Amino acid sequence: MPLHGGHRTGPERRGDSNPFYGVADPTAGAEMVLPQRALGRHPIPPDTAHRLVRDELRLDGSSRLNLATFVTTWMEDQARELMNECVDKNMIDKDEYPQTAELERRCVNILADLWHAPNLDDVLGCSTTGSSEACMLAGMAFKRRWRGPGRPNLVMGANVQICWSKFCEYWEVEPRIVPMDGDRFHLDAAEAVARCDENTIGVVTILGSTFDGSYDPVAQIASALDDLQRRTGLDIPIHVDGASGAMIAPFLDPDLVWDFALPRVASINTSGHKYGLVYPGVGWILWRHRELLPSELVFAVDYLGGCMPTFALNFSRPGAEVVAQYYTFVRLGREGYRLVQQSARDVAVRLADHIGELGPFRLITRGEELPVFAVAIAEGTDFTVFDVSKRLREHGWQVPAYTFPANRTDLSVLRVVCRNGFTHDLADLFVEDLKRVLTDLRQSPGVRADPKHNTAFHH
């Protein structure tokens, strides 16, 4: 979660006692203060409080026009209704809400089958608040199973999610980062193996990168680690961070080998709230065999009634998202998921091709793996991707501009994420607004966006 300081965010605002818009509680006097630093002295009517908070939220951007986020921004009314009915159920209290716990178990089974687990009865898994927590749990299991002589290390590409850097810092693990090189923007098998030794607790692969939507070559990396074990005896497991791709590849890339079909893959995570098509926040983590999750990391809790095992970085959370995940599995089935994900990929590829035809842009990826693509601006152009991003916000579109990591800090891109609900029609409207932005930038050179402050909101 973002951290917030205690500084004043602006002048204290007051809501007048407007008889036509919302009347303050008479005990509160003639006007009510909208609290910023301390609670008000008196309650106000619920309708008034609702209206005032909603008015401030109108200043947020539209989630449907947010092409930066991977997170689901649309669900059916029936799913929302189920979530409302379950928002007060504490997911951790499995004795009080046994059927919610049963739905979680079924989701784990469905994912195990989807990811080709060799023995469904031997798989262990659970829901989490998202992929970041799931990755932390996978890393903890890696570290606890490791028995090396020195400081543990974790091998990964420079394209990993920030949660892996957090894990290494929080749990005192040395991150061994394989930098990007030329047009290679993800992990390479030879480079990964070159960084492995007796203190390597695991190798993290990404299915697909948030930088450009591309997949790591998981099967090639697994094969190289198999060869390393034959030569040296080092048996190094793989974790697949499938935050997005683990809910894309099974439906659109069935011939791609990346999951538990590879014996070296010990664990996989995904975000139910990304291409799992559920509102935030729910993630999933599965281990191919029970023994891959050390038993000492699992705690038995009996003070909520009954006795339940738990392995998580949090405790209480609502059951709504898990129920919504199960609803979506029931609602769509395999063919429904395939159709939804194919639609997102079709929109991404078509949109990427249209943007690639616009003069200043050069495609880095086309959305052919994740329905996500990145574009750079040709050298010699008078404006940057940061300028384009800033101007697109004036039309309501949120498109991130950023610089790639070490070794490719010369490359700055715009990234477009196509999700369920972003239709061909919306994509066409986006292209038209992009054309207007380009015309404006060409005709009115002036102050440009600062790459160091390339977002409209920061703390």
N, C-alpha and C positions, 0 to 999 in steps of 0.2 A: 504494500500500500504506500502511496506517497506520504511523505512526512510534511507536517504543517507546523510552522513556527507560531509563536504566540503574539506576533506583531499585529497592530491594528491594520485592517484591510481597507479602511476608508472612513469617511465621516459617519457618525451614527445616524441611521435613517429612522424616520418616524412615520407611522401610518396614522393619518388623521381619522377621526370618527365620522366617516362619510355615510350618511343615512341611506344612500342609494347603492353603495358598493359593499359596505361591510361595517357593522357597528361594533365598536369595542365593548367589552364587558363593562357595565356601568360602574362597577367597583374599581375599575382601573383608571378612572378619571376621563378627561376629555380626549386623550390620545394614548396610543399604545406604542411602545418602543419595540422595534424588531431587534432581538438580542443578537449581539455579535461577540461580546466579551463576558457577559454574565446573564443569568436567567432574569426574566421580568418578574415583577413582584406579584402579579395576579394572572389567573388564567384568562383566556379570551375564547369566544365561541368557536367551535370546531370548523364551521364553514368559513369563518374569517381567517383562521390560521391556515386552512387548506388553500384559500385563494391567495393569500400573501406569499406563501412558499411557492405555489405554482407560478405566480407572476415572476419571481426571481429565476425559476428554472427555465423560463422562456428564453433566457439569455444563453442557454446551452446551444450547441450546434445540433443539427438534426442527425440522429444516429443512422438513419437510412441513407444519408448522403455522406457518411463517414467511410471513405475508401482507405482509411488507415488501419482500422481495427479488423482483427480476425474474428472477433466475438459476434455471436448471433444477435441480430437486431430485429428479428421478426419470428413470432410463433403464432400458431393458430389460437383462436379464442378458447377452444376446448382445452388446450394445454395450459393456457393462462388460468382458466377456471380451476383445473386440478392443482396448479401451483398455489393458488389462493387458498384452497382447502387444506393444503399441507404445510403452509408457511409457519404454522405454530407447532409443528411436530419436530422434536429434537432428534436429529438423525442418530445421535449417539445412544439414545435410550431405546435399545432394541427390544427390551422386555416389554415396554409399554406400547411400542409401535412395531409389533412383529411383522406385519405385512409390508410395511415400508422397508424393513430389513430384508424381507424375502425378495422384494423388487430389486434391491441392490444386488443380492446374490444372483438373480437371474441376469442382470446386466453384465456382471462379471462373466457368467457362463457364455453369454452371447458374444462378448468381446473375445473370450478365449477361443471360441469356435471360429470367429472371423479371422483371428490371427494365427490359425493353424497350430494351436497347442497340441502336443503329441498325446496328452492324456488329460482330458477335461477334469477327471476326478482328482488330479494331482496339482492343478493350477491353484494359485493363491492370489487374491486380488482384493481391492477395495476402492471405494470412491474417495475423492479428495475435493478440496476447494477449487482445484484447477491443476494445470500441468506443472506449475512451479512447485507446489507442495509434492506432487507425485515424483518429480525429479529429485527433490531433496530426499524422499524416502528411498528411492532407488540408489542414490549415492550413499546413504547411510548403510544400506544392506551391503553394497560393495565394500565399504570401508571395514565393516565388522567382520566380513568373511576373509579379508586380507590378512596375511601373516608374514609380512616382509621384514627385512632387517633395518630399514631406514624410514625416511619420511614418505608417507603414501603420496602417490601422484595419480592424476586422472588425465587421460589423453583425449583431446577433442579438437574440433576445427574452430577457426575464428568466427564461424557463422552460428555458434550456439546461442541459445537464449541467455539473457542476463542471469537467470536463476542458477545456471551452472557456475558462474563466477561467484555468486552469493554462496553457493554450497561450499566451494573450495575455501572461501574466506571464513565462513562460519564454522566449518568443521576441520580447519587447518589441514587442507589437502593442497598439494602443489598442482596448479593447473599447467599442463603441458599443451600449449596451444599450437596447432598447425596453422601457420598464417596463409592467407590467400596468396595466390601467385599467378600473375598474368590473367588469363580468362578462367582460371580455376577458382571458384568462389566457395567451395565446400571441402570437406575432408577427403584426403587422398590415402589410399591403402598403404603405399610404400612410405609416405611421410608419417602416417600414424604408427606403423610398426617400428620405424626408426626411433621413435620416442618412448617405446615401451622397455621396461626393465623389470627386475624382481620386485620393485616397489609400486608397480602400476596396478591400481585396484580395478581398473576397467577402462574401456574405450566407449565414448559417447558418440553415437551417430544421430544425424538429424534427418527426419523425413517430413518435411521440407523446411528449407531455410526461410527465416523471416526477412532476410535481406533481398532475396530474389525469387523465392518460391521453388528452388531446385532441390532435388533429393540427393542425399549422400549415397554413394555406391555401397550399401550395406553388405551385399553378398561378396563383393571384391574384398572389403575390409575383413570380413569373416574368414575368407579363404587365406588371406595373408597372415592372419593370426593363427589359423590352423597350421600353416607352414612354420611359423615361428615356434609353435609348441613342439612340432616334430624336430626342429633343429636345437631348441634350447630347453625344452621341458616347461617353459612358461605357459600357463593356462590362464589366459586373460579374457574375461567375459565382456560382452557387448551389451550396452543399454541402448535401445532405440527410442529417442525422443520423438515420438510421432504426434506431437501436440496438434498438428493439423493433418499431416499426411496419413496417419494411421486410420483416419476416417475417410480418406480419399482413395488411396491405393487399393484396398480390398475390392472396391466397386468399379474403379475405372482402369486399374492396372493389374488385373488378376494374374498375369504371367510374371510380374515382378516378384523376385524372391528377396524378402527383407525381414520377415517376422520370425515366429517360433519355428517355422520350417527350417531355419538355420539353427543347428544345435548350439552354436556359440552365443546366440541371443538369449540372455538370462532374463531380461525384463523389458517391458514396453509400457509407455504411458501415452495418453491422449487427453485432449480437452473436449469434454462433452459440450462445452459452451462455445466451441469453434465449429468445425465441420461436423461435430456430433449433433448440431442443429438445436441446441438448448440454450436458453438464457443463462448468463453467468450467475453463480460460479460452481461448476462441477467438472472434475477431472477424474481420470481412472489410471490405476497402476496395477499391472499384473506381472507375476513371476511364473516362469514356465514349470518350476517344481517347487514344492513346499520347502525343501531344504535350502533353497537359495535365499530365503528370508530367515535370518538367524532368530531362533525362538526367544532369545533374551531381549529382542527389540519389541516384542509383543507383550502388552500388559493386560492382565485380567482385571476387570472392574466389576464390583458387585454392589456398590452402594446406590445404584439406581434401580435395583431390583434385578433378580437373576444374576447371571455372571457372563460377561462378554469379553472377547479378546479385542483389543484395539491397537492399531499402529497408525499414528497420525501426528502431525505437528500442532493440531488444534484439538478441540474437544467438541463443544456444542456447535451445531450448525443446523439450519432447517433442512427438512427432508424434501422440500419442494422441487429442487433441481434434480434429485435422483428419480423422483416420481415422473418428472417431465422427460427425463432421458428414457425411462421405460416406456412411457406413452409414445415417444417418437419411434422407438424400436417397433412397438406394436403397430403403430400407424403406417409406417413406411415399408417395413420388410426390406429384403435385399434389393428388390427391383425398384422400390420407391427411392431408396437411398441412391441407387445407381442413376436414376433419372434426375434427381435433384443435383447431385454432384456433376453429372455430365452437362446439365444446363449451366452451372456456374463456370465450368471449364470452357464451354462453347462461347459464353459471353466474354470470358477473359481473353481467349485467343483472338476472337473477332475484334475486340476493342484494342488489343495490342497491335494488331495489323493496321487498324485505322490510324492509331497514333504514330506508328512507325512510318506511315506515309506522309505525315506532317513534317515539313522541312527540317526543323532543327533537331528532331529526336532520333536517337539510336537505341534500338531494343537490346537490352541485356538478356532478358528472358521473354518468353511469349505466353506464359500461363499454361504450358503443356504438361506440367506436373501438378503442383498446387495451382488452383485457379488464381494465381498471383503473378504479376510480372513487374519488372523494373525497367525504366528507360533513363538514358543519360542524354545530355545535350551535346551536340557536335561542337568540336573545338572551333573557336573563332566567332561563336555566337555572342551577341552583346549582352545577353542576360543569362541567368543561371537557373537551375532547378529550384533554388530557394525563392527566386523571384516568381516563378510560375506557381509554386505552392502558395505563396502569399496572395497572389492575385486570384487564384481559384477560390480561396476562402471568401472573397468578396461576392462570389456567386453561390456560396453555401457549401461548396465541396471541400472536404478535408482530405488532402492528399499529402502524405509526409515526404519531405525531402531530407536526405541525410548523406553522410560521407561513409564510405566503406571502411573496414578496420585496417590495421597495420599492413603494410606492403601494398595496399591499394587505396590509400587515403587521397590519391589523386582522382579517384572516381566518386562522383556525387550523382545520386539518382533520385527519381520519383518512383514510388512504389504504389501500385494499385491492387487492392484486394477485392476480388469479386465473390460475394457471398449469396446465399439463398435470398431472393427478394430483389437483388440487383439485376434487373431485366435488360434485354437488348434495347428496349425503349429508353430506359434511364441511361444506358451506356451511350446511346445516340445523343441524348441531351447533354451528357458530359462532354462529348466530342465537340458539340457546337459551342459550349461555353469555353472549352479549351482553345478553340479557334479564335474566339473573341479576345481571350487573354493574350494570345500570341500577337494578334494584330495590335492590341494596346501596347504591349511591351516594345514592339518594333517602332511604333509611331511616337511613343512618349518616353524616351530614355530619361533617366533621372536617378533618384536615390534608389539603391538596390537593397534587397533583404540581406541581413547579416546572417551567415550560416550558423553562427554561434547562438543566435536567437531565432531559430526557424520555426517556432511554434507560437500560436496566439496565446497560450496559457503557460505560465510557469510559476513556481513558488518563489 
